[in-house]
Amino acid sequence: MSKTLIAGGLAATTFVAYCVYFDYKRRSDPMYKSKLREKRRAERNKAKEDELDIPMPKTMDPPSIQKFFMEQVQVGEEKLGLGDYKGAVKHFASAVLHCGQGYQLLQILQSTMPPEAYKMFMEFLPKAQAKYSRQMTSKAPPKSKEAPAQAKAATERVIAEEPWTDIFKNNVTSTFD
C-alpha cells in the first residue's frame, strides 16, 4: 500500500510540476498578451455578429417568401410566449423585413407585444434592416457598368421607402421619455 501511495504522490507531484512549467512557458511568451487580446476581440466580434444574425429565406420567389414570413411570425410568437424576447425580436424583425405590409405588421406587433419586448424590437429593427440591405446588395453583383448606379439607386429607394423608419423615429423618442 505504501508503494502505491508513493507512486500516486510522485505522479501527482510530476503532473503539478508540469502544469506549473507549462503555464510559466505560456505566460513568458512575448506574443502571449497580443494573442490573448486578439482571441478575445475575435470572440466579441463573433458575438456581435451572432446577435445581428437574422433568419433569411432560402429562395426569393413569392411562395417561399410567404411561407418563410408565416414561419417567422409563428416562431416569434412561440419565443415570445416562452419569455425569450431576444429570439422573438430576431424572428419578428425577419418577418417585418419580408412582409409586404410592414407598417400594418408593426401596428399589430405593438399592440400584442409587451412594452419592453417592443422596445427591444424597435431598437433591433434598424440594425437588422442595415444588415439585410448589405446582404441583399452583396448577393447580386452588377453585370454591367451602368448597373452599379442603378442598383445603388434602387437600394437607396427601397431603404428610404421603408415604412418602419418613421415609426421607429416616433416610437423610440416616446419610449425613452
C-alpha positions as CSV (number, residue, x, y, z in Angstrom):
1,M,0.0,0.0,0.0
2,S,2.8,2.4,0.8
3,K,4.4,1.8,-2.7
4,T,1.1,2.7,-4.5
5,L,0.7,5.8,-2.3
6,I,4.3,6.9,-3.0
7,A,3.8,6.3,-6.8
8,G,0.5,8.2,-6.7
9,G,2.1,11.1,-4.8
10,L,5.0,11.1,-7.2
11,A,2.7,11.1,-10.3
12,A,0.6,13.9,-8.8
13,T,3.7,16.0,-8.0
14,T,5.1,15.4,-11.5
15,F,1.7,16.5,-13.1
16,V,1.5,19.7,-11.0
17,A,5.2,20.5,-11.8
18,Y,4.5,20.0,-15.5
19,C,1.4,22.3,-15.2
20,V,3.4,25.0,-13.5
21,Y,6.2,24.7,-16.0
22,F,3.8,24.8,-19.0
23,D,1.9,27.8,-17.6
24,Y,5.2,29.6,-17.0
25,K,6.4,29.0,-20.5
26,R,3.0,30.1,-21.9
27,R,2.9,33.3,-19.9
28,S,6.5,34.2,-20.7
29,D,5.9,34.0,-24.4
30,P,6.4,37.5,-25.8
31,M,3.3,37.2,-28.0
32,Y,1.0,35.8,-25.2
33,K,-0.8,39.1,-24.4
34,S,-1.3,40.1,-28.0
35,K,-2.6,36.6,-28.9
36,L,-4.9,36.7,-25.9
37,R,-6.2,40.2,-26.9
38,E,-6.8,39.1,-30.5
39,K,-8.6,36.0,-29.4
40,R,-10.9,37.9,-27.1
41,R,-11.5,40.6,-29.8
42,A,-12.5,37.9,-32.3
43,E,-14.9,36.3,-29.7
44,R,-16.5,39.7,-29.1
45,N,-16.9,40.4,-32.8
46,K,-18.4,36.9,-33.4
47,A,-20.8,37.5,-30.5
48,K,-21.9,40.9,-32.1
49,E,-22.4,39.2,-35.5
50,D,-24.4,36.4,-33.9
51,E,-26.6,39.0,-32.2
52,L,-27.5,40.5,-35.6
53,D,-27.9,37.2,-37.3
54,I,-31.5,37.1,-38.6
55,P,-33.0,34.2,-40.5
56,M,-33.2,34.5,-44.3
57,P,-35.3,32.6,-46.8
58,K,-33.5,30.0,-48.9
59,T,-35.1,31.3,-52.2
60,M,-36.6,34.6,-53.1
61,D,-39.7,33.5,-55.0
62,P,-43.0,34.8,-53.7
63,P,-44.5,31.5,-52.4
64,S,-41.3,30.7,-50.4
65,I,-41.1,34.2,-49.0
66,Q,-44.7,34.0,-47.9
67,K,-44.1,30.6,-46.2
68,F,-41.0,32.0,-44.6
69,F,-42.9,35.0,-43.3
70,M,-45.5,32.8,-41.7
71,E,-42.9,30.6,-40.1
72,Q,-41.0,33.6,-38.7
73,V,-44.2,35.1,-37.2
74,Q,-45.1,31.7,-35.7
75,V,-41.6,31.1,-34.2
76,G,-41.5,34.7,-32.9
77,E,-44.8,34.2,-31.1
78,E,-43.6,30.9,-29.6
79,K,-40.4,32.5,-28.3
80,L,-42.3,35.5,-27.0
81,G,-44.6,33.1,-25.2
82,L,-41.6,31.4,-23.6
83,G,-40.2,34.7,-22.5
84,D,-37.2,34.6,-24.9
85,Y,-37.5,38.3,-26.1
86,K,-34.2,38.3,-28.0
87,G,-35.2,35.3,-30.1
88,A,-38.6,36.7,-30.7
89,V,-37.2,40.1,-31.7
90,K,-35.0,38.4,-34.3
91,H,-37.8,36.4,-35.8
92,F,-40.3,39.3,-35.8
93,A,-37.6,41.6,-37.5
94,S,-37.1,39.0,-40.2
95,A,-40.8,38.8,-40.7
96,V,-41.1,42.6,-41.0
97,L,-38.3,42.7,-43.5
98,H,-40.0,40.2,-45.7
99,C,-43.6,41.5,-45.2
100,G,-45.4,43.4,-47.9
101,Q,-47.3,45.5,-45.4
102,G,-44.6,46.2,-42.8
103,Y,-46.5,49.1,-41.3
104,Q,-49.6,47.1,-40.5
105,L,-47.5,44.3,-39.0
106,L,-45.7,46.8,-36.8
107,Q,-49.0,48.1,-35.5
108,I,-50.1,44.5,-34.7
109,L,-46.8,43.8,-33.0
110,Q,-47.0,47.0,-31.0
111,S,-50.5,46.0,-29.7
112,T,-49.6,42.4,-28.9
113,M,-46.0,42.5,-27.6
114,P,-45.0,43.5,-24.1
115,P,-43.6,47.1,-24.0
116,E,-40.1,46.0,-23.1
117,A,-40.0,43.5,-25.9
118,Y,-41.4,46.0,-28.4
119,K,-38.8,48.5,-27.3
120,M,-36.1,45.9,-27.9
121,F,-37.7,45.1,-31.3
122,M,-37.7,48.8,-32.4
123,E,-34.0,49.2,-31.4
124,F,-33.1,46.0,-33.2
125,L,-35.0,46.6,-36.4
126,P,-32.8,49.3,-38.0
127,K,-29.7,47.2,-37.3
128,A,-31.4,44.2,-38.9
129,Q,-32.5,46.3,-41.9
130,A,-29.0,47.6,-42.5
131,K,-27.6,44.0,-42.3
132,Y,-30.3,42.8,-44.6
133,S,-29.6,45.6,-47.1
134,R,-25.9,44.7,-47.1
135,Q,-26.6,41.0,-47.6
136,M,-29.0,41.7,-50.5
137,T,-26.7,44.1,-52.3
138,S,-23.7,41.7,-51.9
139,K,-25.6,38.7,-53.2
140,A,-26.3,40.0,-56.6
141,P,-23.2,41.8,-58.1
142,P,-24.0,44.1,-61.0
143,K,-23.3,42.8,-64.5
144,S,-22.7,46.0,-66.5
145,K,-21.1,49.3,-65.9
146,E,-24.4,51.1,-65.7
147,A,-25.9,48.6,-63.3
148,P,-23.9,49.7,-60.1
149,A,-25.5,53.2,-60.2
150,Q,-29.0,51.6,-60.9
151,A,-28.5,49.1,-58.1
152,K,-27.4,51.8,-55.7
153,A,-30.4,54.0,-56.6
154,A,-32.8,51.1,-56.2
155,T,-31.3,50.1,-52.8
156,E,-31.5,53.7,-51.6
157,R,-35.1,54.0,-52.8
158,V,-36.1,50.8,-51.0
159,I,-34.4,51.9,-47.8
160,A,-35.9,55.3,-48.0
161,E,-39.4,53.9,-48.6
162,E,-39.4,51.5,-45.6
163,P,-42.5,52.4,-43.5
164,W,-41.0,51.5,-40.2
165,T,-38.2,54.1,-40.3
166,D,-40.8,56.8,-39.5
167,I,-42.4,54.7,-36.9
168,F,-39.0,53.9,-35.3
169,K,-38.2,57.6,-35.0
170,N,-41.6,58.4,-33.4
171,N,-41.7,55.4,-31.1
172,V,-38.2,55.5,-29.8
173,T,-38.5,59.0,-28.7
174,S,-41.7,58.2,-26.9
175,T,-40.4,55.0,-25.3
176,F,-37.4,56.8,-23.8
177,D,-39.4,59.6,-22.2
